[in-house]
Amino acid sequence: MPELSVRELLHEWRQLMESVIASAASAAGSSDLPHDLLEATQRQLELVQDVIERERRLQKDLTGRLVAPADAIFDLLEQTGATLRRQAEALEAAGRALEETAGLMKREAELFERTISTLRQPAELAKAAAGLRPRKGESRKPHH
């Protein structure tokens, strides 16, 4: 059955009701009256059911359209939260890497300082044996 507009449905329903009333009025002696009345009532029920189904579809569509922006906002917020979490994890990893790099550089500096101190010792011993003064800025405290 083709989908009728609401006005067409109401017009058809009105015509059916008028037909039911006319059938009931001319019921005197008509043997087809119960059958005609039953058909008209069934058609009326079909039309009312069609109107109700259309109203439900319209309500569902309208509700979907009304909540769609809110759903989109929540989706964006969820994505933003996930992005922030990934950024925080990346910053944590970068922080650990920087800390590890700083520790390595510190150990390298200590090794470098010890190496210089170790390499300088023979020259300083020779200077001291010759009676020369220690180099300016030279620390007399022992290195690690």
SVG drawing of the C-alpha trace seen along z (x, -y; Angstrom):
<svg xmlns="http://www.w3.org/2000/svg" viewBox="-35 -30 149 42">
<polyline fill="none" stroke="black" stroke-width="0.4" points="0.0,0.0 1.5,-3.4 2.3,-5.7 -0.3,-8.4 0.1,-11.8 -1.4,-12.5 -4.2,-14.5 -4.9,-11.7 -5.1,-9.2 -7.5,-11.4 -9.6,-12.0 -9.8,-8.2 -10.6,-7.5 -13.4,-10.1 -14.8,-8.5 -14.7,-5.1 -16.5,-6.3 -19.2,-7.9 -19.5,-4.6 -19.9,-2.8 -22.6,-5.2 -24.4,-5.0 -24.2,-1.2 -25.6,-1.1 -28.4,-3.5 -29.4,-1.3 -29.1,1.9 -32.7,2.7 -32.8,6.0 -29.2,5.9 -27.4,9.2 -24.0,7.8 -24.0,5.3 -21.9,7.3 -19.3,8.0 -19.2,4.4 -19.0,3.1 -16.2,5.6 -14.2,4.5 -14.6,0.8 -13.6,1.3 -10.5,3.3 -9.5,0.6 -10.0,-2.0 -7.7,0.0 -5.1,0.3 -5.2,-3.4 -4.9,-4.2 -2.0,-1.7 -0.3,-3.3 -0.7,-6.8 0.8,-5.4 3.7,-3.7 4.5,-6.9 4.3,-8.9 6.7,-6.5 9.1,-6.7 8.9,-10.5 9.6,-10.6 12.5,-8.2 14.0,-10.3 13.4,-13.6 15.0,-12.1 18.0,-10.9 18.4,-14.3 18.2,-16.0 20.7,-13.8 23.2,-13.6 25.0,-16.8 25.4,-15.7 26.7,-12.3 29.2,-14.0 30.4,-16.2 30.9,-13.1 32.7,-11.3 35.1,-14.2 35.6,-14.5 36.4,-10.7 38.9,-11.1 40.4,-14.1 40.8,-12.2 42.5,-9.3 44.8,-11.8 45.8,-13.5 46.5,-10.1 48.8,-9.2 50.6,-12.6 51.1,-12.1 52.5,-8.6 54.9,-10.0 56.0,-12.8 56.6,-10.2 58.7,-8.2 60.6,-11.3 61.2,-12.3 62.6,-8.8 64.8,-9.0 66.1,-12.5 66.8,-11.3 68.6,-8.3 70.6,-10.5 71.4,-13.0 72.7,-10.1 74.9,-8.8 76.3,-12.3 77.1,-12.7 79.0,-9.4 80.8,-10.4 81.8,-13.7 83.1,-11.9 85.1,-9.5 86.5,-12.4 87.5,-14.3 89.2,-11.2 91.0,-10.6 92.3,-14.1 93.4,-13.9 95.1,-10.6 96.9,-11.9 98.0,-15.1 99.5,-13.3 102.8,-12.3 103.4,-15.9 102.5,-17.3 104.8,-14.9 107.7,-15.9 107.0,-19.6 107.0,-19.0 110.3,-17.0 111.8,-19.9 110.6,-22.4 108.1,-24.1 104.9,-25.5 101.7,-23.6 99.7,-24.8 97.3,-27.7 93.8,-26.5 95.1,-23.1 93.3,-21.6 95.4,-19.8 92.5,-17.6 92.5,-14.1 90.1,-13.1 87.9,-10.0"/>
</svg>
